[in-house]
């Protein structure tokens, strides 16, 4: 049986109406002004992902100022400076300097933390926290004990108390690195001129003959007892040095080499600033950027009491080269030896 399919009626195309894209023209749309008293809401700014965090759910609104990250506070800076200062001073002291046995298996440069704690009578954990810049309070008594244990000189002691924000109970305390034994050694060396200096050329202690060698050192203000200051600014000291330009050139070069490890320390910066302000000669030499390592040489001094002295200069380091040293001037000939005896024998009024 055959099924008959009737034909579909003709499909006629609808002619396109006038308008874009063949669509009938849309009726005119007019903007309706807002009612009186109603303000338009501005469009919401675009949002975007924080750079560097693709896919992050954290989004930042464009145009909104980003919150500034707070920097470290002054107390944070001081704590970290104090920690670095304590660590550097601990590492420069040898066990022998403080009466401890080095041992054969020591790997730590200088003293261990527990040794500093023992010498200053504080807890090991507490001292470790200090070197870790923990936020803990430090009493002046503890700082005094640490200054003595670490053999700090007067400038270093002042810097320690400044970093800790504390008042030094004994600002004029003697430098502990100059022990009674060293003072006795200086006395026994007379009439050989000898003194104890640090790497900044501060004169920490001296014997009778050294005090009369280049000037009346007893009459010099303690704050001015520095070989650099005296050599560039003290007329009596300068007149006693036979080859002053060469000596000042070498001292400035040695000072620059030594300062490389102390660039951020106030005492070094203060000394440099004082020399630059007081001496055009120093400024000219300093601008050369010469560097010379430590070493001895024969020096000629013209003493106002006994005449020309020919002396061999020697540095005897009392620990690492960044620490104090004993400076000696041994006579290079017999005539100088006899003149040193005469210089030692002078009465204070004559000297």
C-alpha positions, 0 to 999 in steps of 0.5 A: 500500500502506497502512502501519499505525502502531500506537498507542503505549501509554498514558503515565501520569504518575508521581504526585509524591512527597512533597517539595519541587518534586516531587522525592523527599525527599533523605536526611538529610545529617549533618555529619561532625565532623573527626577528633581533632587535625585543624583546619578550614581557614577559607574563602578570602577573596573576591578582587576586581579592583583599582578603576579597572582593569577587566579587569585581571589584577591582583587583590587579596585582600580583607582583606590590607593594601595595601603603603604607597607609600614617600615621598621620602627626605630626600636626595631632598627636599634635592636638589630644594630645592638645585636650586630654590634654585640656579635662583632665585638664577641667575635673579635676577642680571643679566649686567651684575652679573657683567661679562657682555654681555647681548646682543640675543637673550637670553630667559633671565631672569638668567644662563644655566646655562653662564654660571654654570658658566663663572663658577664653573669647573665643567662645564656638564653637571655644573651642569645635573645639580645644577639637575635634582636628580641624585644627585651629590656636591658638594664644599665647594670647588665650593659656595664657587665657586657661592656667589661666582658667584651673589653669595650673601649670608652667610645664603644661603651658609649655606643653600646649604651646609646643603642640600648637607649640607656644611661651609662652609670659610669661614663668615665670608666677605664678601658677594660682592655688595658688590664693592670698587667698591661699597665705594669708592662708599660711601666717596666718598658720605660725608658722605651716609649710605649703606649696602648692604642686601638685601631682608631689611633686612640691612646688608651694608656702610655708610660712616662717616656711616651708621654714626653716623646712628642708633646706633654701628653698629660696636658692634652685633653683626654678626648684629644689623645688620638694620634690622628688628631694630634698629628694633624692639629697639635703644633707641638706634636707636629713640630717633633715629627721630622718627616711629617708629610710622609708620616701623615700620609701613611697614618691616613692610609692605615686609618682608611684600611682600618675603617673599612670594617667600621663604616657604620660606627659613630665613633669612627664617623665622628673622628673622620668628620672632625679631621675633615673639618679641622685639617685641609691637609687631611682632606687633601690626603684623604681624597687620594684614597690610599690604603696601607696595611699595618707595619713597623718602620724607623722614625725620626723625632726631634724632642724639645728636651733631648734632641734627635731620636732615631726609633724603631716602631713596632706594633704588638697586637693584643688580640685580633688586628681590629682590637688594641695594640701595644706600640713601642719605640725601641732605640735604633742606636746607642745615642738614642738610648742614652737620650731616652734615659735622660728624657725619662729622668726629667722632672715633671716641671722640666718636662 
